[in-house]
Amino acid sequence: MARHSGGRGWYGKLVGAALGVTILATGASVWTAQAGTSDSPAAKKPSAVKPVSKTIAHASENGKRGINITIDDGPDPKWTPQMLELLRQYDVKATFCMVGTQAQAHPDVVKKVVADGHRLCDHSISHNTGMDKESNAYQSKQILDAERMITKASGGVRPMYYRAPGGAFTPYSRKLAASHGMRPLGWNVDTKDFERPGTDAIIATVERELPNGPTLLFHDAGGDRTQTVEALRTLLPRLKQQGYTYGFPVR
């Protein structure tokens, strides 16, 4: 998987505070399609969470004509609601890969994502695309603290997937995430929307690379996402008209 280039400095403002955060989850969470009981300390697997495969998922639960819309780096109070509105308009479900500190800062948006029937994905705390070069202890903190932040912000709904920033998976991080019920999640089509290449370029990338596989990568944070919103406005109905269906990645 290609690693994203370009500015990620906006996360740097959050890292110092995020890495010092310890969230103690108490009580039992409400069971939903994504929910389990509250997590115990980082080194201990939650007893009520069913482990999943540690292989990186790309396929769609909807089969060969299925498409997985995945949206990274939020939630964002401006852009995520706009994307939710579009997804609702075209009756599309998506997977939101959330940065822990963003979820902690915008729990109301996380709850809207859940209320609309979308799935949650753990995207670490600080979006360090060099995580695969860090220690196991660092990776564990990034993944499990983000999991707790997202679960708390959602009101008890757990992430179902883990996407390493920039695809920086390791055997350890994949095994750890899977043991906590989070399937490692890859992508097949990197729309490059983070680089803001233009709405037409984002659409063209999807149409050109969709034969590579069903999981499409978009972003709802990290800067102006107008191009992404407009690309989705065109792509969501167009791909449906071409006989594709929208679903979730396999678990």
Secondary structure by P-SEA (a helix, b strand, c coil): ccccccccccccccaaaaaabbbbbccccccccccccccccccccccccccccccccccccccccbbbbbbccccccccaaaaaaaaaaabbbbbbbccaaaaaacaaaaaaaaaabbbbbbcccccccccccccaaaaaaaaaaaaaaaaaaaccbbbcbbbcccccccaaaaaaaaaaccccccccccccccccccaaaaaaaaaaccccccbbbbbcccccaaaaaaaaaacaaaaaaabbbbbbccc
